[in-house]
């Protein structure tokens, strides 16, 4: 515990997670309930993509219920569309930008400057940039939009931040400062971060990319697909609960909680005292003087029949935000006959929906159209010149 004794000596880092960003909400809620000093004493909070949203919600101390509501609203919106994330009405960046305009206070830039680090990927060269200083509220929103912008999935023209184009920060640095032993890292994918689901796979292979390590397993493959293709709200809520349990395991293994909660969930007897061992693998036990208690069990959501006993507030928030629209027409559309009818009518309705929503996007794009077209022209010209010069050099080399 020595590395967590002096306040301001550790940071928090949230990875990109797509639709599984609610995992981070479960993590932060557990820290608020079980180890609030880890949140109060954190020097900085970093995040990439949806992890940046979790980081800013943590810094403004947003209630758990509101976090669940805002992060699940996009998933519920996509669920209502006949083609899900492939429907022309699905506009994640516009939806998130509208939400940020509503929830962020006017002085957000003064609240989070030098405390929030947003991971961005520069479009021109693919290098990573951590934005930490913000001059205005609009700069904070624009940095978050850039960090969330996944190319082609969210659009064709990357957004702009301080005169440069940036895209999803997870493409260059998915877990900022993951190699720093004083950083508590969080990810919904199994790997070598501090707080993550424990792997049940026998695979020893890892994929080291985007400044993160992912275990090559079917579980991570499923999580990767779920993070991009909209899962059911219940599935997202499941991983939120798992984030809470994984954080409990992290805290109990390091002796940062007063009572062994996980043992009471899987066994009626209290655990026998066990000496900690220095961790040399999964949880980066190279942190100075930190010993780990390997006897702490790995508890899954399926092992907890009544999650309300573990965290009543989190369970109430998830149940409330997962409630579907109770109106008769909405219930009919969710039913099997309603879905069949929707897909049968797609050849007639989809062309009109495509024209309507594309026209709406065009109207929204009009104020930025000239600047975006000018940038695209310059980028195409520079790309063409680069291809021409490389081809010319290769041909001259062959002639020589």
N, C-alpha and C positions, 0 to 999 in steps of 0.2 A: 504494500500500500504506500510505500515511500514516495513513489512517483506522483501520487495524487495528494500529497500533504500540503504543499504550498500552492495557494490559489494563484492562477495566472500562469501556471507551468505546463498546462496541457491544452490541446485544441480538440475540436470535434470536426469530423469530415464525413459528409453524407454522399454516397455514390449516386450516379444516375440510375433510375429505376423505371422510367416510363409510367405505365398505369399502376405499377406496384409501388408507387411512392408512398402509399398508405402504410407500408412496412415501417418507414421512418417515424410516422406518427405513433405507432405502437412503441417504438424505441424511446422516443422523447417522453411519452406519457409514463413509461416505466421509470425513467430517470427522475421525472418530477415527483413520483410517488415514493420511490425507494432510495434514491440518492440525489436529492436536489442540489447538493453542493457541487456535484460534477457539472451541472448546468450553470450555477451561479459563478463558479470559479473558472470556467473555461475562458481562455484568452481570446480566441477567435473561433468562428464557426464557418467551415468551408462547405461548398456544395457544388455539384455539377448537375445540369439538367433538372430533373424533378427533385433531386437532392437539394438544389439551391432554394426551391420553394419551401422544403421542410426546414431549411436553415433560417430563412427569413421569418417563417411562422414561429420558430422557436425564439428568435431575438425580439419579436414584438409581443411575445407571451400570448399568443392567440389560444383561446380555449380549445380543448381537444374536440369538442363537438363541432365547432366551426371548421377546424382543420379537416375533419372527416367529411363535412358537408361540401367544402370547396374542392377537395381532391377527388371526391367521388362523383361530383356533378358532371365532369367530362365523361366518365365511364358510363353514367346513366344516360347522358345525352347520346352517346354513340350506340347504346343498347336500343334506343328508340328508333334508330334509323334502320331501314330494311337491309342495307348492305354494310352496316357497322362503320368501321373506319374507312371503308372504300366508297362510302356514299358522298356525292358532291356537296352535301350540306355539312359534312364533317370539317370543321375549321378549328383545330386545336389552338393555334396561336391567337386567333381572334377571340376565342372564348376565354383563354387564360388572361389575355391583355385586359379584357373587360372586367374580369374579376379583380385583377390587381388594381385597376383604377378605382374600384369600389372599396377594397379592404385596406389598402395601404394609407397611412396617415400622411398629411402634407409634409411633416418633418422627418419622414422615414430616412432621408439621406443623412441627416445628422445623427439619427439613432444607430445606424448600422455601419457608418464609415469607420474603417479600421477594425471593425468587429466581424464583418461579413466578407467572405471571399467567394466570388462567383467564378467558376471555371469556364473559360471561353476558348474556342478554337478559331484561330485566324484563318479566314478563307484563302487568302493569297498564298500562304506557305504551309498551312496546317500546324503551325506552332501554337503552343498553349499560352494563355494569358490569364492571370488571376486579377480580376477587378476588385479593388478594395476601397478606393476613394470615389465618392459620388458627390457631384456638385448640386444635384437637384433630384426631386422625386422622379422626374421623367427619365433620368439617367439610370436610376435603380430599376425601373420597369423595363427599360430597353436592354439593360444587361441581362435581366432574367429572361426576356424574350429571346435574346441571342443564344443563351445557354440552353434553351429548350428547343431551338430550331434544328430539327433533324432534316437534312437535305432530301428533297423529293417527297418525303413523307409529309412535311408541313408546307411545302411549296418549292418554287424554282429559284427565286431570288432571295438570297440570305439577307437578314436585317442588318442594320447599321448601328454601330456604337462608337461615338466620338470620331466619326469620319472614316471608319474602317468597317468592313463586312466580317461578321463572325457567325459561326454555326455552333452546334451542340458541343458543349465543353466535354462531354463524355467521350468524344471521338479522339481527344488528345490527352485528357487527364481525367479519367473517370472517378478516381478517389484522390483528391488533392492531398499532398503530403502524406501519402500512405507509408512511405519509408521512414518517416519521422517517428521514433519510438514514443514521443510524448503526445502523439495524435491518436485519439480514439476514433477508429474508422468503423463505418456502418455500411452494410450492403445487404440487399435481399438475396444475393446470389452466393452460393457456397464457394468459399475460397479461403484466403489467408488474411482476411480482415478480422478486426476484434469482435464485432457483433454481426453475426450472420447465421443462417441456418446451418446446423451441423450436418455434414454429409453422411449419408447412409450407403453411398456407392463404394465399391471396392476399387474404383479406378484411381491410379496413381498419377495420371497424366493431367497436366495443367496447361492452360493457355495464358501466356503472359502478353497482354496487349492493353493499350490505352492506359498505361500506368496502373494496371490492376491484374490480379491473378485469378483466373476462373478455373475451377475443376471441370474437366471434360466429362460430363455425365448427362444422362437423360433428364435428370431433374433440372439442371441448369439450362438445358435446351428448351424444356417446357417453360421455364421462367422467362427465358429470352423472348419466346414467341408471345407469351402472355403480356409482357411489358410493352409490346408494339401493337398487337392485335387485341382489341378490347375484351377482357374477361368479364364474367358476371360480377356484379357488385359483391355477391356473397364470397366469391373467390378472393377478391381484393381484401375484404374484411377478414378472411381467414389468415392472410399473410400479415395483416395488421396485428392480429392476436399472436401470431408466431413471432413477430418482432418484439412484442412485450416479453414473451417467454425466453427468447434468445438473450435479451438484455438482462433478465433475471439470472440466467446462467453466467453471463459475463460478470455480473456483480458478485454473485455468490462464490464463484471460483477465485475471485480476488479478495474476498473477505470484506466487501464494501457494504454489506447489509447485516442487520443485526440478527435475523432469524432465517433458517433454511426453508424457504417457501417451497422450492421445487421438490424437496424430499417429502413434504407433507402431501404433495399431489400424487406421488407414485408409491408412497409407502406410509403405513400407519405408525411406523417406529421412527424415532429421531435418529439421525445419522451418528455413527460413532466418530469421535474426534480423529482426524487424519492429518498427518503432516503434509504441508504443501510441497510441491516439487517445482523446480525451475522449468518453465515451459521453453522448449526449443523448437517448436513447430508452429502449429496452427495459429496460436494467439500471440506470437511474438513476445515470448517471455524474456527477451533481452532487455526489457525495461528494468531499469536499475533496481535491484533488490526486491523484485516482485516475485513471490512464490504463489503457485497455483494449487488449488485443491481439486485434484482430478476425480475425486469421488462424487462431485456434483453431477447429477444425472442430466441427460439431454431429454427434455420434455417437449412433445409435440402437441399441437392443438387437439388432435384426436384423443390424446391421453387425458384431457381435461373435460369431463362431461358437462360441467357447469362452470363456464369461464367467469360468470358473474361473481363467484366467490373469490376469484383472484383479483379482479379489478372491476368493481361494479360501475364506475364512471365510464371506463372505456367501453364496456359491453353495452351500456345504455346508449352511448353515442353511436356505436356501430349499428345497433338495432334501429335507432331512429333514422339514421341516414340511409339505410338500406331499404326502407319502406318504399314500395312502388306507388305510382299514381293510382288512387283507388277508384277513379271515375270509370264508368262502364265501358266507354269506348277504349280507354287505355288498357283495361283488363282484357277486352276482346282482342286487341292487337297482340298482346303477350300470349294469348292462348294458341294452341296448335292450329285450330281452324283459321284464326286471324293471321297467323304467320303464312299459312298456305295461300290464303287469299292475297296477301301482300305480295308474295313472290309471283303469283299468277298474273297480277296486274302490273308487274314491273315493266314489261315491254311497252305499256301504254303510259305509265306515270313517269318513268325514269327520264325520257327525253325532256319533258316539261320541267321536271325538278332540276335537271342539269342546266337547262337554259336559265331558269330563275335564279338559282344560287350562284351560277357563274356571273350573271349580270350584277347581282348584289356585290360580289367580290370585286368586280370591275369598278363599281361606283366607289367602294371603300378605297380602292387602289389609286384612284384618280389624283389625289394630292401628291402622291409620291411617284407617279408614273414617269415623269420626265427625268427625275434623278435616277430612278432604277434603270430606265432604258439607256441613259447616258453611261451608267456604270457597266451595264451589260455589253454595250458596244465597245467600250474600252477593254473589258475583260476578254471578249472574243478576239479583238485585234491583237492583244498581247499574246493570247494563246496561239493564234495562227502564226504570229511572228516567231514564237518559240518553237513550234513544230517545223516551220520552214528553216530556221537556223540549224536545228539538230539534223534535219534531213540533208541539208546542204553540206554540213560538216561530214556526215557519213559518206555521202557520194564523193566528196573531194578526197576523203581517205581511201576509198576504193580505187579512185583514179591514180592516186600516188602509188 
